[in-house]
Amino acid sequence: MKEKSIKLKRVESVLKELIPEALSTLNDEMLKGLCVTDVDCSRGKYDAVIYLDKSFFNEEEQKYVLSHLKKVRKYIEDYCMQAEGWYRCPKMTFKFDDLLEKKNRMDDLFAKIEKELKNG
């Protein structure tokens, strides 16, 4: 896998800051408090996957949030374009971040293995 360019990393960093700002201007309380954990832009900056923290939401709330984010996606993209003076903004796709759960599960497994080795 190739190293990301500095320009691409900068776009990701700017989006990570601007998206919560755009969300805070909305009327929906659930969307206002969303936390962006990561942004992953494609090489050509045509698409961006926005990862959100899901620790405060159950399954039903996650579906609600994703469906409403699809509806306001264009507004968020326009907000980012105007704030940065860009000609175009990457098309955004929103997902909930599973990385923290996976990390915790792996930590639990390692702790279990360590315990078995001490006892065995």
N, C-alpha and C positions, 0 to 999 in steps of 0.2 A: 504494500500500500504506500502510495506517495504521500509525502509531507504536504500539508495544506499550505497554500500561499499566504503571505502576510495580508494581502488584500481580502482574501476570503475569510481569514480569521478576524479581521477588523469588521467586516460586514456582520459576521456572527455575533461579535461582541456588541456592536451597536444595536442589533436586533434584540439581543438579550436585555438591553436597557430600555429600548423604546416600546416593546410589546407590553410590559407591565404598565407603562405610562398610558398607552392607548387603552388598555383594559380599565384603568382607573377612571377614565372619562365616561364609561358606559353606565347605564342606569341599573343594570343587573348586579345585585349584591354578590351573587355567587361568582360571577366573572371578575368582579373588581378585585377580589382577594387572591386570584390565582398567582402562583409562584412559578416562574420560568426557570427550570433547572439547567436546560441546555438548548442550544440551537445548532443544527447541522445543515449547512448549505451545500447544494450540489456544486460541482466544479464551475459550471457556467453561471452560477448564481440565479438560475431560473426557478429553482425549488428550494424550500427550506422546511425542515421538519423541526417543529417546536415541541420540546419535551416539557411537560408540566408535572409538578409535584402532586401526587395523588393521595398523600397520607391523611388528608382530612375528609376524603369523600368515599362514600360507599359506591357499589356498582351502579345503582340507579342514578345517583348524583353525577357520576362520571359520564354516563350516557347523555344526561341533560346538558352538562357542560360542553361536551364535544359537539352535540347537535347545535347548540347556540353559538359556539365558536365558528362553525361552518357558516352560519348566517351573517356573522359580523366580520368574517375574514377580510372582505374587501375594504371595510372601514379601517381595519387595523393596518392593512397594506398601504392605504392612502395616507393614513396618519404617519407611518414611517417614511413614506416618500416625501411628504411635505416637511417633516422635521429635519430630514437630512438633505433635502434638495435633490433627491435622486430622480433620474428619468424613469426608472422602473424599479419595482420591488420584487423580490422572489415570491412565488406563489407559496403560501403557507399551508402546511398540514400540521394539525395538532394531534399529539399523542401523550398519553400519560407515561411517565418514566417508571420502569420496573427495575431499574438498576439497583436502587437501595434495597428493595426486597430480595433480589438475587444475592446481593452482598451479605445481607443478614443471614440468609439461608446457608450460604457458604461458610460464614463464621460459625454458625451453629453446628454444621457438619464437622468442621475442624476441631471445635471444642469437644464434640462427641468422640471423635477419633482419638484425641489426646487423652481423654478420660479413660477410654478403653485400653489404650496402651499403658497407662499408669497402673490400672487395675489388673491387666493381663500379664 
